[in-house]
Amino acid sequence: MTFFIALFILLMQFLWKYIDDLVGKGLDAYTIIKLLFYASATFVPMALPLAVLLSSLMTFGNLGEHYELVALKAAGISIWKIMRPLIYFTFLLSILAFVFSNNVLPVANLKFQSLLYDVRQTKLAFNINEGVFYNGINNYIIRVGEKDKDGKTIYDVKIYDHTDRQGNISVTTAKSGIMQMSPDQKSLIFTLFDGYSYNDIVNARNYKNNRPFERTEFDEQRIKFDLSDFDLARTQEDLFKSHYTMLNTKQLDLFIDSLELKFEDRKANYSQNFIKRFQFLAPVDMEGSTTVKVEKTVKTKLDNATPNTIKQVEPKSVKWPFLDNFDKSDHAEIIGLALTASRTTRDNIVFNKNDFIFQNENIRKHQWAWHKKFTLSIACLILFFVGAPMGAIIRKGGLGLPVVISVLFFVIYHVTSILGEKSAKVGDLDMFFGVWLSSLLLLPVGLFLTFKATTDAPLLDADVWRKRLKSLLKKDKPLIVKA
């Protein structure tokens, strides 16, 4: 029950987020149901840990609230023995969660992302309003002055044809008409009455000066518009298959290995090509060793160089000893070539640096997806050891206090998980530590609560804390001795 409640809440959040992309596009019920089904499958990694936490807390809270835990303890059954069947069940649930995350979730992500992309690319359903220029049909603009109550009869119609992409050179006007769909619902047919068609003749000689045009009067004319763009067109799913969220652990291992090898080869090739490009600066002797003799060294930092700083270099303001071997008339051209070469080199370095950063982040994203296959299973186990002892301690069941406590712990888990994963993706944290940060944070909490529950420690008993506070306050009072 708690699992489907959490899944329903996450699904409603999805609907509110993408409501503008779903409403008004004429989608059939089957497409919407299929989209919601695939979306709900992708929300399982968030709903399942929350369901385990809430259900375990409610179960042991109900046992404690109705004094059933007290009866079991009086019979010589410890909390640990009471929890043992549910530990086995949670362990089995964790194994099933890993199977789902590794085999089902990639397929669900593929189906969901491809279908959502197609739905978002679909145009809004055809709808022409009175007195509004409608441009939903490609290369046409339609204006209807008035519509009858039947929604078909229209008056004061203007249709601008932009299929030639030369502006308003073709315009059709009519006093009235009938607007209706074709039997296959793929075309819109306008039957116009008592109107004119105006066409500017742009293929005649000197048409810009003479401005010739032709006018055609008609009693009845039919214009057919293609509405295939308004239908849901499915994109091939193969275009999305290589994304890291749509791969299982075996495929991720192959992708990570290939990406790392490609990244190392890319860096090695760039390093070799960069050195070869500037070999003319350092002559090579017969034995292959490079000797560089520089009388005056000018250090330039490419990382801090900008186009403005390079443009500020003037031949008159800087002394260039190597220019003494050339004519003064060639100095400006030589310096210009040097500046162009330096700018090209700087742009090349910046481009390759950004490319290296992108490839490194891509590798880290694949590593993150590999670790995420296991975090769902471990999260279910850890949150069970948080919820079950917490329910035994607070001794409150139902959907009141347990929901508040569950949401509090889940928010802590989810926020730390997002912070750690984002930091790991950009390289600020180690990948293992970043992905498992939330689990590492709640694991000591679960062990502590389990220890307190098994030892019957009054952790959340208000009377006990009140007595301890009073005893501390009494200790702080000064002793008064009467003479």
C-alpha positions in Angstrom: 0.0 0.0 0.0 2.7 2.5 0.9 4.6 1.6 -2.3 1.7 2.5 -4.5 0.9 5.6 -2.5 4.5 6.8 -3.0 4.4 5.8 -6.7 1.1 7.7 -7.2 2.5 10.9 -5.6 5.6 10.8 -7.8 3.4 10.2 -10.9 1.2 13.2 -10.0 4.4 15.2 -9.7 5.3 14.1 -13.3 1.9 15.1 -14.6 2.1 18.6 -13.1 5.6 19.0 -14.6 4.7 17.9 -18.1 1.0 18.9 -18.2 1.6 21.6 -20.8 3.2 19.0 -23.1 0.3 16.5 -22.8 -2.9 18.6 -22.9 -4.3 19.8 -26.1 -2.5 17.5 -28.5 -5.3 15.0 -29.2 -3.4 12.1 -27.7 -5.4 8.9 -27.5 -6.0 7.1 -24.2 -3.7 4.2 -25.1 -0.7 6.5 -25.6 -1.3 8.4 -22.3 -1.7 5.2 -20.3 1.5 3.7 -21.9 3.4 6.9 -21.1 2.2 6.9 -17.5 3.0 3.2 -17.2 6.6 3.7 -18.4 7.0 6.8 -16.2 5.8 4.9 -13.1 8.4 2.2 -13.8 11.1 4.8 -13.8 9.9 6.1 -10.4 10.4 2.7 -8.6 14.0 3.6 -7.4 12.5 6.5 -5.5 9.2 5.0 -4.4 10.5 1.6 -3.2 13.0 2.9 -0.5 10.3 5.3 0.8 7.8 2.5 0.9 10.1 0.2 2.9 10.9 3.0 5.4 7.2 4.0 5.9 5.8 0.4 6.0 8.3 -0.9 8.4 7.8 2.2 10.7 4.0 1.8 10.5 4.2 -2.0 11.2 6.3 -1.8 14.3 4.6 1.4 15.4 1.2 -0.4 15.4 2.7 -3.3 17.3 4.1 -0.9 19.9 1.0 1.2 20.1 -1.3 -1.8 20.8 1.2 -3.3 23.4 1.9 -6.3 21.2 5.6 -5.8 21.4 5.3 -5.8 25.2 3.5 -9.1 25.1 6.1 -10.6 22.8 8.9 -9.4 24.9 7.2 -10.8 28.0 7.0 -14.1 26.3 10.8 -14.0 25.9 11.0 -13.0 22.2 13.4 -10.2 21.6 13.0 -7.4 19.1 15.8 -8.9 16.9 13.9 -12.2 16.7 10.7 -10.3 15.8 12.4 -8.4 13.1 14.1 -11.5 11.6 11.3 -12.6 9.2 11.0 -9.1 7.9 14.8 -8.9 7.5 14.6 -12.0 5.3 11.8 -10.4 3.3 13.6 -7.1 2.9 16.7 -9.0 1.8 14.7 -10.8 -0.9 13.1 -7.5 -1.9 16.6 -6.0 -2.3 17.6 -8.8 -4.6 14.5 -8.3 -6.7 15.2 -4.5 -6.7 18.7 -5.1 -8.1 17.2 -7.4 -10.8 14.6 -4.7 -11.6 17.3 -1.9 -11.7 19.6 -3.9 -13.9 17.2 -5.5 -16.4 13.8 -3.7 -16.3 14.7 -0.1 -15.5 17.0 0.4 -18.6 14.1 -0.8 -20.9 11.6 1.4 -19.0 13.9 4.4 -19.4 14.3 3.7 -23.1 10.5 3.4 -23.7 9.7 6.4 -21.4 12.3 8.8 -22.8 11.6 8.0 -26.4 7.8 8.3 -26.0 8.0 11.5 -23.9 10.3 13.0 -26.6 7.8 12.2 -29.3 4.9 13.6 -27.3 6.7 16.8 -26.6 7.6 17.2 -30.3 3.9 16.7 -31.3 2.1 19.9 -32.2 -1.0 21.0 -30.4 -4.3 19.8 -31.8 -5.8 21.8 -34.6 -7.9 24.7 -33.3 -8.7 28.0 -35.1 -10.2 30.8 -33.0 -12.1 33.8 -34.2 -10.1 36.9 -35.1 -6.8 35.2 -34.5 -4.0 34.6 -37.1 -3.4 30.8 -36.8 0.1 29.6 -37.9 0.0 26.0 -36.7 0.0 24.6 -40.2 3.3 24.7 -41.9 3.7 27.5 -44.5 0.1 28.8 -44.0 -1.5 31.5 -41.9 -5.2 31.4 -41.5 -7.6 34.0 -40.1 -11.3 33.4 -39.5 -13.4 36.5 -38.6 -16.4 34.6 -37.2 -17.5 31.0 -36.6 -21.0 29.6 -36.3 -22.1 27.5 -33.3 -21.7 24.3 -35.3 -17.9 25.0 -35.5 -17.8 24.3 -39.2 -19.4 27.4 -40.9 -16.9 30.3 -41.0 -17.0 33.9 -42.3 -14.5 36.5 -43.5 -11.7 34.0 -44.2 -8.2 34.9 -45.2 -5.5 32.4 -46.1 -1.9 33.4 -46.6 0.2 30.9 -48.6 3.9 30.9 -47.7 4.9 27.7 -49.5 7.2 29.6 -51.9 8.9 31.3 -48.9 8.8 34.7 -50.6 6.4 36.5 -48.2 2.7 37.3 -48.7 2.6 36.8 -52.5 -0.4 34.5 -52.5 -3.5 35.4 -50.5 -7.0 33.9 -50.7 -10.1 35.7 -49.2 -13.7 34.5 -49.0 -16.9 35.8 -47.5 -17.9 32.4 -46.1 -16.9 28.8 -46.1 -17.1 25.4 -44.4 -14.3 23.8 -42.4 -14.3 20.1 -42.0 -11.9 17.1 -41.5 -11.3 14.4 -44.1 -12.7 10.9 -43.3 -9.2 9.6 -42.3 -8.7 12.6 -40.0 -5.4 13.4 -41.7 -6.4 16.4 -43.7 -8.4 19.7 -43.2 -10.6 20.8 -46.1 -11.8 24.4 -46.5 -14.7 24.9 -48.9 -14.8 28.6 -49.6 -17.6 30.6 -51.3 -17.6 34.0 -53.0 -14.0 35.0 -52.8 -10.8 36.1 -54.6 -7.3 34.7 -54.9 -4.4 37.3 -55.3 -1.0 36.3 -56.6 2.0 38.5 -57.0 3.9 37.5 -60.2 7.6 37.4 -59.1 9.0 35.5 -62.1 8.5 38.3 -64.6 11.2 40.7 -65.7 11.4 44.0 -63.7 8.7 42.7 -61.4 10.0 44.9 -58.5 9.3 48.0 -60.5 6.1 47.0 -62.2 4.6 45.0 -59.4 2.4 42.7 -61.5 -0.2 40.5 -59.9 -3.2 38.4 -60.9 -6.6 38.2 -59.3 -9.0 35.3 -59.6 -12.6 35.4 -58.6 -14.4 32.2 -57.6 -17.8 31.2 -56.5 -16.5 28.0 -54.8 -13.0 26.8 -54.1 -11.6 23.9 -52.0 -8.2 24.0 -50.2 -6.8 21.0 -48.6 -4.3 21.2 -45.7 -2.1 18.3 -44.6 -2.4 17.6 -40.8 0.2 14.8 -40.6 2.4 17.0 -38.5 -0.2 16.9 -35.8 0.0 13.1 -35.4 2.3 11.4 -33.0 5.4 10.3 -35.0 7.5 7.7 -33.2 11.2 8.1 -33.2 13.4 5.0 -33.6 14.4 3.8 -30.1 17.9 2.9 -31.4 18.8 6.6 -31.2 18.4 6.5 -27.4 19.9 3.0 -26.7 23.4 4.2 -26.1 22.5 6.6 -23.2 24.0 5.5 -19.9 20.7 5.4 -18.1 19.5 2.7 -20.6 22.3 0.2 -20.1 22.7 -2.7 -17.7 25.9 -3.5 -15.7 27.5 -5.6 -18.3 26.9 -3.0 -21.0 28.2 -0.3 -18.7 31.4 -2.2 -18.1 32.0 -2.4 -21.8 31.2 1.3 -22.4 33.4 2.4 -19.5 36.4 0.4 -20.8 36.0 1.6 -24.3 35.5 5.2 -23.3 38.6 5.1 -21.0 40.8 3.6 -23.8 39.5 6.2 -26.2 40.1 9.0 -23.8 43.7 7.9 -23.1 44.4 7.6 -26.9 42.9 11.0 -27.5 45.2 12.6 -24.9 48.3 10.8 -26.2 47.6 11.7 -29.8 47.0 15.4 -28.9 50.2 15.5 -26.9 52.3 14.1 -29.8 50.6 16.2 -32.5 51.1 19.4 -30.3 54.8 18.7 -30.0 55.2 18.0 -33.7 53.4 21.2 -34.7 56.2 23.3 -33.0 59.2 21.3 -34.0 60.5 24.2 -36.1 61.1 26.2 -32.8 63.8 23.7 -31.7 66.3 22.3 -34.2 67.2 18.6 -33.9 70.8 17.5 -34.1 72.1 14.3 -35.7 71.6 12.1 -32.7 68.0 13.1 -32.2 68.4 15.3 -29.1 66.8 18.6 -29.1 68.8 21.7 -28.2 67.3 25.0 -27.7 69.3 28.2 -27.3 67.3 31.2 -26.5 69.0 34.6 -25.7 65.8 36.2 -24.5 62.8 34.3 -23.2 59.3 35.7 -23.2 57.0 33.7 -21.0 53.4 33.7 -22.2 50.5 32.0 -20.2 48.0 30.7 -22.6 45.5 30.0 -19.9 45.2 33.7 -19.0 45.6 35.1 -22.5 42.7 36.8 -24.1 42.2 38.4 -27.5 42.5 41.8 -25.9 45.9 41.1 -24.4 47.2 39.7 -27.7 45.9 42.7 -29.6 47.8 45.1 -27.3 51.1 43.7 -28.5 52.6 46.4 -30.8 55.9 46.1 -32.8 57.0 49.6 -31.5 56.4 48.9 -27.9 58.2 45.6 -27.7 61.7 44.8 -28.7 62.1 41.6 -30.8 65.7 40.6 -31.1 65.1 38.0 -33.7 63.6 40.6 -36.1 67.1 42.2 -36.6 67.7 39.6 -39.3 64.8 40.8 -41.4 63.9 44.0 -43.1 61.9 46.6 -41.2 59.2 46.5 -43.9 58.6 42.8 -43.0 58.4 43.3 -39.2 54.7 44.0 -39.1 53.8 41.1 -41.3 56.0 38.7 -39.3 54.5 39.9 -36.0 51.0 39.6 -37.5 51.6 36.0 -38.5 53.0 35.2 -35.0 49.9 36.7 -33.4 47.6 34.7 -35.7 49.5 31.5 -34.9 49.3 32.2 -31.1 45.6 32.8 -31.3 45.0 29.6 -33.3 47.1 27.7 -30.8 45.2 29.2 -27.9 41.8 28.3 -29.4 43.1 24.8 -30.2 44.2 24.4 -26.6 40.9 25.7 -25.2 38.9 23.5 -27.6 40.8 20.3 -26.6 40.7 21.2 -22.9 36.8 21.4 -23.1 36.7 18.2 -25.1 38.8 16.4 -22.4 36.5 17.7 -19.7 33.4 16.5 -21.6 34.9 13.0 -22.2 35.9 12.7 -18.5 32.4 13.7 -17.4 30.9 11.2 -19.8 33.0 8.4 -18.3 32.0 9.5 -14.8 28.3 9.5 -15.7 28.7 5.9 -16.9 30.4 5.0 -13.7 27.6 6.7 -11.7 25.0 4.7 -13.6 26.9 1.5 -12.8 26.9 2.3 -9.0 23.2 3.2 -9.1 22.3 -0.3 -10.0 23.3 -1.4 -6.5 22.2 1.7 -4.4 18.5 0.8 -4.7 19.0 -2.6 -3.1 21.2 -1.3 -0.3 18.9 1.7 0.3 16.0 -0.7 1.0 18.0 -2.6 3.6 19.3 0.5 5.3 16.0 2.2 5.5 14.4 -0.9 6.9 16.8 -0.8 9.8 15.9 2.8 10.2 12.1 2.4 10.1 11.6 -0.8 12.0 13.5 0.2 15.2 12.1 3.7 15.0 8.6 2.4 14.9 9.3 0.2 18.0 10.7 3.2 19.8 8.0 5.8 19.1 5.2 3.2 19.4 2.8 5.1 17.0 1.1 3.6 14.0 -1.1 4.8 11.3 -0.4 7.6 8.8 0.2 10.4 11.3 3.6 10.6 13.0 5.2 7.7 11.0 4.6 9.6 7.8 6.2 12.7 9.2 9.3 10.8 10.4 9.5 8.8 7.2 9.4 11.9 5.0 12.1 13.5 7.2 14.5 10.6 6.8 13.7 10.2 3.2 14.3 13.9 2.5 17.7 13.6 4.2 18.5 10.5 2.1 17.3 12.0 -1.1 19.0 15.4 -0.7 22.4 13.9 0.3 22.1 11.4 -2.6 21.6 14.3 -5.1 24.4 16.4 -3.6 26.8 13.4 -3.6 25.9 12.2 -7.1 26.2 15.7 -8.7 29.6 16.3 -7.0 30.8 12.9 -8.2 29.7 13.5 -11.8 31.7 16.7 -12.0 34.7 15.2 -10.3 34.5 17.1 -7.0 34.1 13.9 -5.0 35.3 10.4 -5.5 32.7 8.4 -7.4 32.2 5.7 -4.8 31.9 8.2 -1.9 29.6 10.5 -3.9 27.1 7.8 -5.0 27.1 6.0 -1.6 27.1 9.2 0.5 23.4 8.9 1.6 23.8 5.2 2.4 27.0 5.8 4.4 25.2 8.6 6.3 22.1 6.6 7.2 23.9 3.3 8.0 25.2 4.5 11.4 21.7 5.9 12.2 20.1 2.5 11.4 22.6 0.6 13.5 22.2 3.1 16.4 18.4 2.9 16.3 18.5 -0.9 16.1 20.8 -1.1 19.1 18.5 1.2 21.1 15.4 -0.8 20.1 16.9 -4.1 21.1 18.0 -2.7 24.5 14.6 -1.1 25.2 16.3 2.3 25.6 13.7 5.1 26.1 15.1 7.2 23.3 12.0 9.2 22.5 10.2 9.0 25.9 9.2 12.5 26.9 8.9 11.7 30.6 12.5 10.3 30.7 13.9 13.4 29.0 11.9 15.6 31.3 13.3 13.9 34.4 16.9 14.0 33.0 16.5 17.7 32.3 15.2 18.4 35.8 18.1 16.4 37.3 20.6 18.5 35.3 19.0 21.7 36.4 19.1 20.6 40.1 22.8 19.8 39.8 23.5 23.3 38.6 21.9 25.1 41.5 24.4 26.4 44.2 24.3 24.9 47.6 23.0 27.3 50.4 24.3 26.6 53.9 22.4 28.2 56.7 24.4 29.4 59.7 
